[in-house]
Amino acid sequence: MKDQTKTVLDDLIELFSPLDYSTTDQHAAEKHINNIESFAKQSHKAIAIYDNKVNKPIYMSEAYRDYFGDDIDTVHPDDFDAVYQSSIDTLLYFKNNNIESQIPMHRLVRKYRAKINNKYVVVIEHVEPIEFDAQGNVWLSRITIDISPIQTPPYNVDFKIINIKTGDIITLDYSSHKNRQLLSKREIEILRLINKGLLSKEISDQLNISVHTVNTHRQRILEKLQANSSIEAIKAASNKGIIL
């Protein structure tokens, strides 16, 4: 699971510039906490405010704590990859359509299994960005968790983007994750280095493996992506969402 998380973080770093914490307003965070705390007490909603700089919640409502306590591994292992991939696919949607500026007008909604009171149940999670740095990177997100009224199989991970102003729904598929399974973790790692312009000997030195092993991986990458050259492989992998 740590390897999966690292892959997602690597992809996020490639997609956007690092969060500039110096341009964030800490008073805004306190204001959001006060407002949400008041609402959460009245509604008994499970709500958290997530800080993307420190990668953890800075506020959790009483209901949220009752659900999850201090457990950070709440997502069902079979749903973990799809849940985190949904974050990547959401950002890719805005980036590929050149509409990053519209992120504040949208909410990510996803359905998956989470551990609540030591039992996995289907939940519906709403993720809404509420504060940004000067570059437009998401700093704080408001997360609301509801228990789904449907708790029967099949247990598919679903996610979609909702335009808060218009109500329009953008449904995303899980194709990029499935495409990632075409290549092994090592093959993706090597393809990323090829994309950065490294030669086989340089890749060999960086990964501490033989040149022969690198070339074997390169050949398998071409075969799996049905490409005739590294340039074609990089283009195919990019189109499939395997590398960003």
C-alpha positions as CSV (number, residue, x, y, z in Angstrom):
1,M,0.0,0.0,0.0
2,K,2.9,2.4,0.7
3,D,4.1,1.8,-2.9
4,Q,0.7,2.7,-4.3
5,T,0.6,5.9,-2.2
6,K,4.1,6.8,-3.4
7,T,3.1,6.3,-7.0
8,V,0.1,8.7,-6.5
9,L,2.2,11.3,-4.8
10,D,4.8,11.1,-7.6
11,D,2.1,11.6,-10.2
12,L,0.7,14.6,-8.3
13,I,4.2,16.2,-8.2
14,E,4.5,15.7,-11.9
15,L,1.1,17.2,-12.5
16,F,1.3,20.4,-10.5
17,S,3.8,22.7,-8.9
18,P,4.5,22.1,-5.1
19,L,2.1,23.8,-2.7
20,D,3.4,27.2,-1.7
21,Y,2.6,27.2,2.0
22,S,3.9,30.8,2.4
23,T,1.0,32.2,0.4
24,T,-1.7,30.4,2.4
25,D,-3.8,32.3,4.9
26,Q,-3.9,30.5,8.3
27,H,-6.7,32.8,9.4
28,A,-8.8,31.4,6.6
29,A,-8.2,27.9,7.9
30,E,-9.4,29.0,11.4
31,K,-12.5,30.6,9.9
32,H,-13.4,27.4,8.0
33,I,-12.9,25.3,11.1
34,N,-15.2,27.5,13.1
35,N,-17.9,27.5,10.4
36,I,-17.8,23.8,9.8
37,E,-17.6,23.0,13.5
38,S,-20.9,24.8,14.1
39,F,-22.6,23.1,11.2
40,A,-21.3,19.7,12.1
41,K,-22.6,19.9,15.6
42,Q,-26.1,20.8,14.4
43,S,-26.2,18.3,11.6
44,H,-24.2,15.5,13.2
45,K,-22.3,15.1,9.9
46,A,-19.0,13.3,9.6
47,I,-16.8,16.2,8.3
48,A,-13.1,16.8,8.1
49,I,-10.8,19.6,6.8
50,Y,-7.8,18.1,5.0
51,D,-4.5,20.0,4.7
52,N,-2.7,18.9,1.5
53,K,0.6,20.4,2.7
54,V,0.8,18.2,5.8
55,N,-1.2,15.4,4.3
56,K,-3.6,15.0,7.2
57,P,-6.8,16.5,8.6
58,I,-6.6,19.6,10.7
59,Y,-10.1,19.3,11.8
60,M,-12.5,16.3,12.4
61,S,-16.0,16.5,13.6
62,E,-17.2,14.4,16.4
63,A,-19.1,12.1,14.0
64,Y,-16.0,11.8,11.8
65,R,-14.0,10.7,14.9
66,D,-16.7,8.3,15.9
67,Y,-16.5,6.7,12.5
68,F,-12.7,6.5,12.0
69,G,-11.0,7.3,15.3
70,D,-7.3,7.7,14.7
71,D,-7.2,5.0,12.0
72,I,-5.5,6.3,8.9
73,D,-5.9,3.0,6.9
74,T,-9.7,3.3,6.5
75,V,-10.1,2.4,2.8
76,H,-10.7,-1.3,2.0
77,P,-7.6,-2.8,0.4
78,D,-9.4,-3.8,-2.7
79,D,-10.7,-0.3,-3.2
80,F,-7.5,1.6,-2.2
81,D,-5.9,2.0,-5.6
82,A,-9.2,3.1,-7.3
83,V,-9.9,5.7,-4.6
84,Y,-6.5,7.3,-4.9
85,Q,-6.5,7.0,-8.7
86,S,-9.7,9.0,-8.7
87,S,-7.8,12.0,-7.3
88,I,-5.3,11.7,-10.2
89,D,-8.0,11.3,-12.8
90,T,-9.8,14.3,-11.5
91,L,-6.8,16.5,-11.7
92,L,-6.0,15.1,-15.1
93,Y,-9.4,16.1,-16.3
94,F,-8.9,19.7,-15.3
95,K,-5.3,19.8,-16.6
96,N,-6.0,18.1,-20.0
97,N,-9.0,20.4,-20.6
98,N,-7.0,23.5,-19.6
99,I,-9.6,24.4,-17.0
100,E,-7.6,24.2,-13.7
101,S,-9.0,27.6,-12.8
102,Q,-12.5,26.0,-12.5
103,I,-11.4,23.5,-9.8
104,P,-13.0,25.6,-7.1
105,M,-16.4,25.3,-8.7
106,H,-16.4,21.5,-8.6
107,R,-16.8,18.7,-6.0
108,L,-15.4,15.1,-6.3
109,V,-17.9,12.5,-5.2
110,R,-16.8,8.9,-4.8
111,K,-18.3,5.7,-3.4
112,Y,-16.1,3.0,-1.8
113,R,-15.7,0.7,1.2
114,A,-14.2,2.2,4.4
115,K,-13.6,0.8,7.8
116,I,-16.1,2.2,10.3
117,N,-16.1,0.9,13.9
118,N,-13.8,-2.0,12.7
119,K,-16.3,-3.0,9.9
120,Y,-16.1,-2.3,6.2
121,V,-19.2,-0.4,4.9
122,V,-19.9,1.4,1.7
123,V,-19.6,5.2,2.1
124,I,-20.2,8.2,-0.1
125,E,-17.4,10.8,0.2
126,H,-17.7,14.4,-1.0
127,V,-14.4,16.2,-1.5
128,E,-14.6,20.0,-2.1
129,P,-11.6,22.3,-2.3
130,I,-12.0,25.4,-0.1
131,E,-8.6,27.1,0.0
132,F,-5.7,27.5,-2.5
133,D,-2.2,28.9,-2.6
134,A,-1.2,31.7,-4.9
135,Q,-0.6,29.3,-7.8
136,G,-4.1,27.8,-7.5
137,N,-3.0,24.6,-6.0
138,V,-5.5,23.0,-3.6
139,W,-4.4,23.7,0.0
140,L,-7.5,22.8,2.1
141,S,-10.3,20.4,1.2
142,R,-13.6,19.8,3.0
143,I,-14.5,16.1,3.2
144,T,-17.9,14.8,4.1
145,I,-18.6,11.1,4.7
146,D,-22.1,9.6,4.5
147,I,-22.9,5.9,4.9
148,S,-24.5,4.6,1.7
149,P,-28.0,3.3,1.9
150,I,-27.0,0.4,-0.4
151,Q,-24.7,-2.1,1.3
152,T,-25.0,-5.0,-1.1
153,P,-22.6,-6.3,-3.8
154,P,-21.2,-5.5,-6.3
155,Y,-18.8,-3.3,-4.4
156,N,-17.5,-1.1,-7.3
157,V,-15.7,2.1,-6.7
158,D,-17.5,4.9,-8.4
159,F,-16.5,8.5,-8.7
160,K,-17.7,11.6,-10.5
161,I,-17.2,15.4,-10.6
162,I,-20.1,17.7,-9.9
163,N,-20.2,21.4,-10.9
164,I,-21.4,23.1,-7.8
165,K,-22.9,26.0,-9.7
166,T,-24.6,24.2,-12.6
167,G,-25.2,20.8,-11.1
168,D,-23.6,19.2,-14.2
169,I,-22.1,15.8,-13.6
170,I,-18.9,14.5,-15.2
171,T,-18.5,10.8,-14.9
172,L,-15.0,9.5,-14.9
173,D,-14.0,5.9,-15.7
174,Y,-11.2,3.8,-14.2
175,S,-9.4,3.2,-17.4
176,S,-6.1,4.8,-16.4
177,H,-5.7,2.4,-13.5
178,K,-6.5,-0.6,-15.7
179,N,-4.0,0.7,-18.2
180,R,-1.4,1.0,-15.5
181,Q,-1.6,-2.7,-15.0
182,L,-0.3,-3.2,-18.5
183,L,3.2,-2.4,-17.2
184,S,5.0,-3.5,-14.0
185,K,6.1,-0.9,-11.5
186,R,9.7,-1.2,-12.7
187,E,8.7,-0.8,-16.3
188,I,6.7,2.4,-15.5
189,E,9.8,3.6,-13.5
190,I,12.1,3.0,-16.5
191,L,9.6,4.5,-19.0
192,R,9.5,7.7,-16.9
193,L,13.3,7.9,-16.9
194,I,13.3,7.4,-20.7
195,N,10.8,10.2,-21.0
196,K,13.2,12.4,-19.1
197,G,15.9,11.7,-21.7
198,L,18.0,9.2,-19.8
199,L,19.9,6.5,-21.8
200,S,20.1,2.9,-20.8
201,K,23.4,3.2,-19.1
202,E,22.2,6.3,-17.1
203,I,19.0,4.4,-16.1
204,S,21.2,1.4,-15.1
205,D,23.3,3.6,-12.8
206,Q,20.3,5.3,-11.3
207,L,18.4,2.2,-10.5
208,N,21.5,0.1,-9.7
209,I,20.6,-2.6,-12.2
210,S,22.5,-3.9,-15.2
211,V,22.2,-2.4,-18.7
212,H,21.0,-5.8,-20.0
213,T,18.2,-5.7,-17.5
214,V,17.2,-2.2,-18.5
215,N,17.2,-3.2,-22.2
216,T,15.1,-6.2,-21.4
217,H,12.5,-4.0,-19.7
218,R,12.6,-1.6,-22.6
219,Q,11.8,-4.4,-25.1
220,R,9.0,-5.6,-22.9
221,I,7.6,-2.1,-22.7
222,L,7.5,-1.8,-26.5
223,E,5.8,-5.2,-26.8
224,K,3.2,-4.4,-24.2
225,L,2.4,-1.0,-25.7
226,Q,2.6,-2.3,-29.2
227,A,5.1,0.4,-30.0
228,N,8.0,0.4,-32.5
229,S,10.2,3.0,-30.6
230,S,10.6,4.7,-27.3
231,I,8.9,7.8,-28.6
232,E,5.8,5.8,-29.6
233,A,5.9,4.0,-26.2
234,I,5.9,7.3,-24.4
235,K,3.1,8.7,-26.5
236,A,1.0,5.5,-26.0
237,A,1.7,5.4,-22.2
238,S,0.8,9.1,-21.9
239,N,-2.5,8.7,-23.8
240,K,-3.4,5.7,-21.6
241,G,-2.6,7.6,-18.4
242,I,0.2,5.3,-17.5
243,I,2.7,8.1,-17.2
244,L,1.8,11.8,-17.0
